[in-house]
Amino acid sequence: MLSLVFLKTSASSALAGELISAGYHVMEAASVPEVVWLCTQFHGQVVLVDPQFEDPEVAGLEEKYITLKLDASTTVQQLLWEIALKMPTKAAAC
């Protein structure tokens, strides 16, 4: 199961619930250090950044993790597509 860490400013998010319903393990974080800890402890592979979250340390996340910056109109369908495009695929065995 793919683990996502959602870096956000507000307590609730319909998008997180929709991702859980789609079969993803979603963890929520309120700071960049919390994201790093969650990714390290729970093998988070993708970081989602809420459009209202502003912190210069987010740039450091982009160097270590697949990081998707959301905008206010991002839908779960768009997000699932982006995740599928960004995730490395395993090479087929010959």
ZIQUI-V571875 format. One record per residue. N is the residue number from 1. RES is the residue in one small letter. PSI is psi in whole degrees, -180 to 180 (none if undefined). Layout:
n=<N | N>
res=<RES | RES>
psi=<PSI | PSI>
This chain:
n=<1 | 2 | 3 | 4 | 5 | 6 | 7 | 8 | 9 | 10 | 11 | 12 | 13 | 14 | 15 | 16 | 17 | 18 | 19 | 20 | 21 | 22 | 23 | 24 | 25 | 26 | 27 | 28 | 29 | 30 | 31 | 32 | 33 | 34 | 35 | 36 | 37 | 38 | 39 | 40 | 41 | 42 | 43 | 44 | 45 | 46 | 47 | 48 | 49 | 50 | 51 | 52 | 53 | 54 | 55 | 56 | 57 | 58 | 59 | 60 | 61 | 62 | 63 | 64 | 65 | 66 | 67 | 68 | 69 | 70 | 71 | 72 | 73 | 74 | 75 | 76 | 77 | 78 | 79 | 80 | 81 | 82 | 83 | 84 | 85 | 86 | 87 | 88 | 89 | 90 | 91 | 92 | 93 | 94>
res=<m | l | s | l | v | f | l | k | t | s | a | s | s | a | l | a | g | e | l | i | s | a | g | y | h | v | m | e | a | a | s | v | p | e | v | v | w | l | c | t | q | f | h | g | q | v | v | l | v | d | p | q | f | e | d | p | e | v | a | g | l | e | e | k | y | i | t | l | k | l | d | a | s | t | t | v | q | q | l | l | w | e | i | a | l | k | m | p | t | k | a | a | a | c>
psi=<134 | 131 | 131 | 142 | 122 | 109 | 114 | 166 | -29 | 161 | -32 | 150 | 121 | -33 | -41 | -44 | -40 | -37 | -38 | -42 | -28 | -2 | 10 | 152 | 114 | 125 | 142 | 143 | 153 | -2 | 161 | -44 | -35 | -38 | -48 | -45 | -47 | -44 | -38 | -47 | -35 | 16 | 45 | 134 | -25 | 136 | 128 | 132 | 119 | 143 | -23 | -7 | 123 | 120 | 128 | -20 | -13 | -32 | -35 | -30 | -37 | -24 | -24 | -30 | 159 | 118 | 125 | 119 | 119 | 160 | 173 | -23 | 7 | 129 | 163 | -35 | -44 | -42 | -43 | -39 | -47 | -43 | -45 | -37 | -34 | -24 | 133 | 143 | 151 | 140 | 142 | 143 | 142 | none>
